[in-house]
Amino acid sequence: MRIAQVAPLTESVPPQTYGGTERVVSYLTETLVSLGHEVTLYASGDSVTSAELRACCERALRLDPEIDDLSRTFEQRHDEMMRRVLADSGEYDVIHFHVGWHEFPYFSRSQTPCVSTKHGRLDEPKVQERLHRFDGFPLISISDAQRRPVPDANWVATIHHGLPDTLTVAGSGQRGYLAFLGRISPEKRPDLAIKIAQRAGWPLRIAAKVDPVDQAYFDTMIRPLLSLPGIEFVGELGEADKMRFLAGAHALLFPIDWPEPFGLVMIEAMACGTPVIAFRRGSVPEVIDQGVTGFIVETVDDAASAVARVHRLNRQRVREVFRHRFSVMRMAADHVRLYERLVAHRHRAPVAAEPFQADAGGRRLDRTSKTANDQR
């Protein structure tokens, strides 16, 4: 198939450091190329790919020192990218967007089949207004939980993220620390990770990025806690260092306080055999197998108690579950099946939205179409 992947321009593909969406786009793009598809990637010029790269700016916008107003530049560059993709659209069998919402006004009536993966939270009014305004646009959710604020949108599949097994680093988990990885922000609750570690009596290493928007939160709420015994702030890590960091941890703490759409760090930890202790929010019940790949908890006390039980989990089993449920080949195969559906319906009725019903644990009950959930 001739496939266009359209990535955000804020980070390169793959990102040099932090950047979950761009990392997933890279994994998907490279795997599709390896499967023999003709893939074109629209991304920043400092991206690295085996696909054909059509650069839409010289470098990732976040790293461009010449940009004074990132928000305004972001809008301008993404609108320019949409016009370029539209001009090229006749070259492709399908166009897959990962940029949020910029594609909606440009491609709502496209003759080329299009689909858009929603990578972020959908419980914000502005996001919901855009989805309702363009309610016929085919959408991919990255978890069933992500859909809940807008269940009537045109969801055509839920496809969980996947990772290449080549990234994994086996670890014994005997290095004597708990891990927190990701981004310093109020919804990620690094303060609770510190509280859990202190209550459990374990050292905690925090490997995290601090965005400018979260600098005040870091300075006032988190920095004072870093002087507590056993708390170490590692900072932002690159890909290889990040996986070694996870592999060496007793467990990953994921005490989120928001409707997490997926949580890539959970499967990164699982890829290394490291169990996850996570609060029951958003996608967590879909990703973590209770008592197998980690523990889903409700409170700080529950989490501290779970730390004492982590040694009972089989780290090899954690890796096996990752390979079965969250491999990059599974993710790519799910996308190819969806692309084929979109192309098959090009001259017929639009692809029907994919409804679902969830049980109390957040897992899908029905299987109305062939998607990622059929792989479980």
C-alpha positions in Angstrom: 0.0 0.0 0.0 1.0 3.6 -0.5 0.7 5.2 3.0 1.3 8.7 4.2 2.1 9.2 7.9 1.6 12.8 9.1 3.4 13.6 12.3 3.4 16.6 14.6 6.3 19.1 14.0 7.0 19.9 17.7 9.4 17.0 18.0 11.4 15.0 15.4 10.5 11.5 14.4 11.7 9.7 16.5 12.1 12.4 19.2 15.6 13.1 20.5 14.4 12.8 24.1 10.8 13.0 25.3 7.9 12.6 22.8 5.5 9.7 23.0 3.4 10.5 19.9 6.5 10.9 17.7 8.0 7.8 19.0 4.9 5.7 18.2 4.8 7.3 14.7 8.4 6.3 14.2 7.8 2.7 15.3 4.7 2.4 13.1 6.4 3.9 10.1 9.5 1.8 10.2 7.5 -1.4 10.7 5.3 -0.6 7.8 8.3 -0.1 5.6 9.8 -3.4 6.8 6.5 -5.1 5.7 7.0 -3.8 2.2 4.6 -0.9 2.1 5.5 2.4 0.4 5.5 4.9 3.2 5.9 8.7 3.1 6.5 10.5 6.4 5.6 14.2 6.8 7.6 15.5 9.7 10.4 17.8 10.7 13.6 17.9 8.7 15.7 16.4 11.5 13.6 13.2 11.5 15.3 9.9 10.7 13.4 7.3 8.8 13.7 4.6 6.2 10.5 5.9 4.6 10.5 8.8 2.2 10.8 11.9 4.3 9.0 15.1 3.2 10.2 17.7 5.6 7.7 20.4 6.6 10.2 22.5 8.7 13.9 22.4 9.1 14.0 21.1 12.6 11.7 20.1 15.4 9.9 23.3 16.5 10.6 22.7 20.2 14.3 22.7 19.5 14.4 25.6 17.1 16.2 28.6 18.8 14.9 31.0 16.2 11.3 30.6 17.2 10.0 33.2 19.6 6.3 32.3 19.7 6.0 28.5 19.6 2.2 28.5 19.8 1.8 30.8 16.7 4.5 29.0 14.8 3.0 25.7 15.6 -0.4 26.7 14.0 1.3 28.2 10.9 3.6 25.3 10.2 0.9 22.7 10.7 -1.5 24.5 8.4 1.3 24.7 5.8 1.8 21.0 6.2 -1.9 20.2 5.7 -1.9 22.2 2.4 1.2 20.2 1.3 -0.3 16.8 2.2 -3.5 17.8 0.4 -1.6 18.7 -2.7 0.1 15.3 -2.6 -3.0 13.3 -1.5 -3.5 11.7 -4.9 -0.3 9.7 -4.5 -1.6 7.6 -1.6 -4.0 4.8 -0.9 -4.5 6.1 2.7 -3.4 9.1 4.8 -2.9 8.6 8.5 -2.8 11.7 10.7 -1.3 12.1 14.2 -1.4 15.9 14.6 -4.5 16.5 16.7 -7.1 18.3 14.7 -5.5 20.4 11.9 -6.4 17.8 9.3 -10.2 18.1 9.9 -11.0 21.2 7.8 -8.6 20.2 5.0 -9.5 16.5 4.6 -13.2 16.1 5.6 -14.1 15.6 2.0 -10.9 14.1 0.8 -11.1 11.6 -2.1 -8.2 9.7 -0.5 -9.2 7.6 2.5 -8.0 9.3 5.7 -7.9 8.4 9.4 -6.7 10.3 12.5 -5.3 8.8 15.6 -6.1 10.8 18.8 -3.1 10.7 21.0 -4.3 13.0 23.7 -7.0 13.5 26.3 -10.5 14.1 25.0 -12.3 15.5 28.1 -11.6 19.1 27.3 -14.4 21.3 25.8 -12.3 22.7 22.9 -11.3 19.2 21.8 -14.8 17.9 22.0 -16.2 20.9 20.0 -13.8 20.1 17.2 -14.7 16.4 17.2 -18.4 17.2 17.1 -17.9 19.8 14.3 -16.2 17.2 12.1 -18.1 14.2 13.4 -17.8 12.1 10.3 -14.0 12.0 10.2 -12.7 8.4 10.9 -10.8 8.2 14.2 -8.6 5.7 16.0 -8.5 5.7 19.7 -5.4 4.4 21.6 -7.6 2.9 24.3 -11.2 2.3 24.8 -11.1 4.5 27.9 -9.9 7.5 25.8 -13.3 7.4 24.0 -15.5 7.9 27.0 -15.9 11.7 26.8 -17.0 11.5 23.1 -18.5 8.0 22.6 -20.5 9.1 19.6 -17.5 10.2 17.5 -16.7 8.2 14.4 -14.4 5.7 16.1 -13.3 3.1 13.5 -10.8 1.2 15.8 -9.0 1.1 19.1 -5.4 0.2 18.5 -3.1 0.0 21.5 0.5 1.2 21.1 3.3 -1.3 20.5 7.1 -1.3 20.8 9.9 -3.0 19.0 11.3 -5.9 21.0 14.8 -4.8 20.0 14.5 -1.9 22.5 14.0 -4.2 25.5 16.7 -4.5 28.1 16.4 -7.4 30.6 16.9 -6.4 34.2 17.0 -8.3 37.4 15.1 -5.7 39.3 17.6 -6.0 42.1 19.2 -2.6 41.9 17.2 -1.4 44.8 15.1 1.5 43.6 11.6 2.4 42.4 11.3 4.4 39.1 9.2 7.3 38.0 9.5 8.1 34.3 7.8 10.7 32.0 7.0 14.3 32.5 6.8 16.5 35.6 3.2 17.8 35.7 0.3 17.9 38.2 -1.6 15.1 36.4 1.4 12.7 36.5 1.7 13.2 40.3 5.4 12.8 40.9 4.6 14.0 44.4 2.6 10.9 45.0 5.4 8.7 43.6 7.6 10.3 46.3 5.1 9.7 49.0 4.6 6.0 47.9 8.4 5.4 47.9 8.8 7.0 51.3 5.9 5.0 52.8 7.2 1.8 51.3 10.8 2.5 52.5 12.3 2.4 49.0 14.6 4.8 47.2 13.0 6.5 44.2 14.7 7.7 41.0 12.8 10.3 38.9 13.7 10.5 35.3 11.5 13.2 33.9 11.2 16.2 31.6 10.1 19.6 32.9 8.2 21.6 30.2 8.2 25.4 30.6 4.5 25.3 31.4 5.2 23.0 34.3 8.3 24.8 35.6 6.4 26.7 38.4 4.8 23.4 39.5 8.2 21.7 39.6 9.8 24.6 41.5 7.1 25.0 44.1 5.7 21.4 44.6 8.4 18.9 43.5 11.8 20.5 44.0 11.4 20.8 47.8 10.7 17.1 48.0 13.9 16.1 46.2 15.9 16.7 49.4 14.0 13.9 51.1 16.1 10.7 51.9 16.4 8.3 49.0 14.9 10.7 46.4 17.0 11.3 43.3 16.1 13.4 40.3 17.8 12.0 37.2 16.4 14.4 34.6 15.4 13.6 31.0 16.8 10.4 29.5 17.5 9.3 25.9 16.0 6.0 24.6 18.8 3.6 25.5 19.4 5.1 29.0 15.6 5.2 29.6 15.3 1.4 29.0 18.3 0.6 31.2 16.7 2.8 33.9 13.5 0.9 33.7 15.1 -2.5 33.5 17.1 -1.9 36.7 14.0 -0.8 38.7 12.2 -2.9 41.3 8.9 -1.5 39.8 7.6 1.5 37.9 5.3 3.9 39.8 2.5 5.3 37.7 0.3 7.3 40.2 -1.5 9.3 37.6 -4.4 11.7 38.5 -6.0 12.2 35.0 -7.7 10.1 32.3 -4.5 8.8 30.7 -5.2 7.9 27.1 -2.6 5.2 27.0 0.6 5.5 29.0 3.5 4.4 26.8 5.8 4.2 29.8 3.8 1.3 31.2 4.6 -0.9 28.2 8.1 0.4 28.1 8.6 -1.0 31.6 6.8 -4.2 30.8 9.1 -4.6 27.8 12.0 -4.8 30.2 10.2 -7.2 32.5 9.6 -4.5 35.1 6.2 -4.6 36.9 4.0 -1.5 37.1 2.1 -0.1 40.1 -0.5 2.2 38.7 -3.6 4.1 39.9 -6.9 3.1 38.4 -7.3 5.9 35.9 -7.9 6.1 32.2 -6.4 3.3 30.2 -4.6 1.6 33.1 -7.1 -1.4 33.5 -6.7 -2.1 29.7 -2.9 -2.2 29.9 -2.0 -3.8 33.2 -3.0 -7.4 33.9 -3.6 -7.3 37.6 -1.2 -9.5 39.5 0.6 -10.5 36.3 2.3 -7.4 34.9 1.7 -5.3 37.9 -0.8 -4.0 40.4 -3.7 -1.6 39.9 -4.3 0.4 43.1 -6.6 3.0 44.5 -4.6 4.8 47.2 -1.1 5.7 48.3 -1.3 3.0 51.0 -2.4 0.4 48.4 0.5 1.4 46.3 3.0 1.1 49.1 1.6 -2.3 50.0 1.9 -3.4 46.4 5.6 -2.5 46.4 6.1 -5.2 49.0 4.4 -7.7 46.7 6.2 -7.0 43.5 8.9 -9.6 44.1 6.2 -12.3 43.7 5.7 -11.3 40.0 7.6 -13.2 37.4 9.6 -10.7 35.3 9.9 -13.1 32.4 6.1 -13.5 32.4 5.9 -9.7 32.3 8.0 -9.7 29.1 6.0 -12.5 27.6 2.8 -10.5 28.1 4.4 -7.5 26.5 5.4 -9.5 23.4 1.9 -10.9 23.0 -0.1 -7.8 23.6 2.1 -4.8 22.9 4.6 -5.7 20.1 5.2 -3.3 17.2 4.3 -6.0 14.7 0.8 -6.4 16.4 0.3 -2.6 16.3 1.3 -2.5 12.6 -0.9 -5.4 11.6 -3.8 -3.8 13.3 -3.2 -0.6 11.3 -2.8 -2.5 8.0 -6.2 -4.2 8.5 -7.8 -0.9 9.2 -6.2 0.7 6.1 -7.5 -2.1 4.0 -11.0 -1.5 5.3 -10.7 2.2 4.6 -9.6 1.5 1.0 -12.2 -1.1 0.4 -14.9 1.3 1.4 -13.5 4.2 -0.7 -16.2 3.8 -3.3 -18.9 2.4 -1.0 -20.5 3.6 2.2 -18.2 5.2 4.8 -16.5 2.9 7.3 -18.9 2.4 10.2 -18.0 3.6 13.6 -16.9 0.8 16.0 -19.1 0.8 19.1 -18.0 -0.9 22.4 -19.2 -1.7 25.8 -16.8 -2.1 28.7 -17.0 -4.2 31.8 -16.2 -2.8 35.3 -12.5 -3.2 34.7 -12.6 -1.2 31.5 -12.2 -4.1 29.1 -14.3 -4.4 25.9 -17.2 -6.8 26.0 -18.2 -6.9 22.3 -16.0 -7.6 19.3 -17.9 -5.8 16.5 -14.9 -5.5 14.1 -11.4 -6.8 13.6 -9.2 -4.4 15.7 -6.5 -4.6 18.3 -8.9 -5.9 20.9 -9.3 -9.1 18.9 -5.7 -9.9 19.6 -6.2 -10.3 23.3 
